[in-house]
Amino acid sequence: MEAVIDLTWVAVCRTTDIPADGGACALVEGEQVAIFNFARRGEWYATQNLCPHKQQMALARGMIGSTGEACEPKVACPFHKRTFSLLTGECLNGDECSIRTYPVKVEDGLVFIGLEAG
């Protein structure tokens, strides 16, 4: 049985604020969140902006792409080239570090991320 998580949806930016096939950073409740517009796939993703490898706020400036047979979406840190799944946050380089991911929805030209209530 899958757990039900109560989310609060927070508007973080306009869709036009994020470049196609790129990312940008938004400050959400005191945390830097990287928002990605994966236009080639017609998908949006959000993760923490902090790269856990060297503790730098950099992921929003990373390159996005796909990997593996399942074409899993990923982001590569622009400094350290560590890659992370945009779906799960798992490090795809075999390191034990991972990043936080957030659910995303787009409505009426606004990008929302889901934050766990409480």
C-alpha positions as CSV (number, residue, x, y, z in Angstrom):
1,M,0.0,0.0,0.0
2,E,1.4,3.4,-1.0
3,A,1.5,6.2,1.6
4,V,-0.6,9.3,0.9
5,I,1.4,12.5,1.4
6,D,-0.5,15.7,1.9
7,L,1.0,18.4,-0.3
8,T,0.8,22.2,-0.3
9,W,1.3,23.6,-3.8
10,V,3.4,26.7,-3.9
11,A,3.7,29.0,-7.0
12,V,7.4,29.5,-7.5
13,C,7.6,31.3,-10.9
14,R,6.1,31.9,-14.3
15,T,6.8,29.4,-17.0
16,T,8.5,32.1,-19.0
17,D,11.1,32.6,-16.2
18,I,12.7,29.2,-17.0
19,P,14.6,28.8,-20.2
20,A,13.6,25.9,-22.5
21,D,15.7,22.9,-21.9
22,G,17.4,24.6,-18.9
23,G,16.9,25.6,-15.3
24,A,16.7,28.5,-12.9
25,C,16.7,28.9,-9.1
26,A,13.8,30.0,-6.9
27,L,13.9,30.8,-3.2
28,V,11.1,28.8,-1.6
29,E,10.5,29.0,2.1
30,G,14.1,29.9,2.7
31,E,15.5,27.0,0.5
32,Q,17.0,27.3,-3.0
33,V,15.1,25.1,-5.4
34,A,16.2,24.3,-9.0
35,I,13.4,24.3,-11.5
36,F,13.9,22.6,-14.8
37,N,11.9,23.1,-18.1
38,F,12.8,19.9,-20.0
39,A,11.0,21.2,-23.2
40,R,12.3,18.5,-25.4
41,R,10.3,16.1,-23.3
42,G,7.4,18.4,-22.4
43,E,8.2,17.9,-18.7
44,W,9.0,20.0,-15.6
45,Y,11.2,19.0,-12.6
46,A,12.3,20.5,-9.4
47,T,15.2,19.6,-7.1
48,Q,17.3,21.1,-4.3
49,N,19.8,23.5,-5.8
50,L,22.6,22.4,-3.5
51,C,25.0,19.9,-5.1
52,P,25.8,17.5,-2.2
53,H,29.3,16.6,-3.6
54,K,31.0,19.9,-2.8
55,Q,28.1,21.8,-1.1
56,Q,27.7,24.3,-3.9
57,M,24.5,26.0,-5.0
58,A,24.8,25.0,-8.6
59,L,22.3,22.5,-9.9
60,A,20.0,25.0,-11.5
61,R,22.8,25.8,-13.9
62,G,23.5,22.2,-14.7
63,M,22.9,20.4,-18.1
64,I,19.8,18.3,-18.4
65,G,19.5,15.2,-20.5
66,S,18.5,11.5,-20.4
67,T,20.3,8.3,-19.6
68,G,19.9,4.6,-20.0
69,E,17.4,2.5,-21.9
70,A,14.5,4.0,-20.1
71,C,15.8,7.5,-21.0
72,E,15.7,8.6,-17.4
73,P,15.8,12.4,-17.1
74,K,19.0,13.7,-15.3
75,V,20.9,16.9,-14.4
76,A,24.7,17.2,-14.3
77,C,26.3,19.5,-11.8
78,P,28.1,22.2,-13.9
79,F,31.2,22.0,-11.6
80,H,31.7,18.4,-10.6
81,K,29.8,16.5,-13.4
82,R,28.0,14.4,-10.9
83,T,24.6,13.4,-12.4
84,F,21.4,13.0,-10.5
85,S,18.0,11.5,-11.5
86,L,15.4,14.2,-11.9
87,L,12.8,11.6,-10.9
88,T,14.3,10.1,-7.7
89,G,17.3,12.4,-6.8
90,E,19.6,9.3,-6.9
91,C,23.2,10.0,-7.9
92,L,23.8,8.2,-11.2
93,N,27.6,8.1,-10.8
94,G,27.4,5.4,-8.2
95,D,28.0,7.8,-5.3
96,E,25.9,7.4,-2.1
97,C,24.8,11.1,-2.1
98,S,21.4,12.1,-3.5
99,I,19.3,15.2,-3.9
100,R,15.8,16.1,-2.9
101,T,13.2,16.2,-5.6
102,Y,9.8,18.0,-5.6
103,P,6.6,17.3,-7.4
104,V,5.9,19.9,-10.1
105,K,2.7,21.0,-11.8
106,V,2.1,23.8,-14.3
107,E,-1.2,25.7,-14.5
108,D,-2.1,29.0,-16.2
109,G,1.5,29.8,-17.0
110,L,2.7,29.3,-13.4
111,V,5.0,26.6,-12.1
112,F,4.1,25.1,-8.7
113,I,6.1,22.7,-6.5
114,G,4.5,20.4,-3.9
115,L,5.8,20.8,-0.4
116,E,4.9,18.3,2.3
117,A,2.3,19.8,4.6
118,G,3.4,20.4,8.2
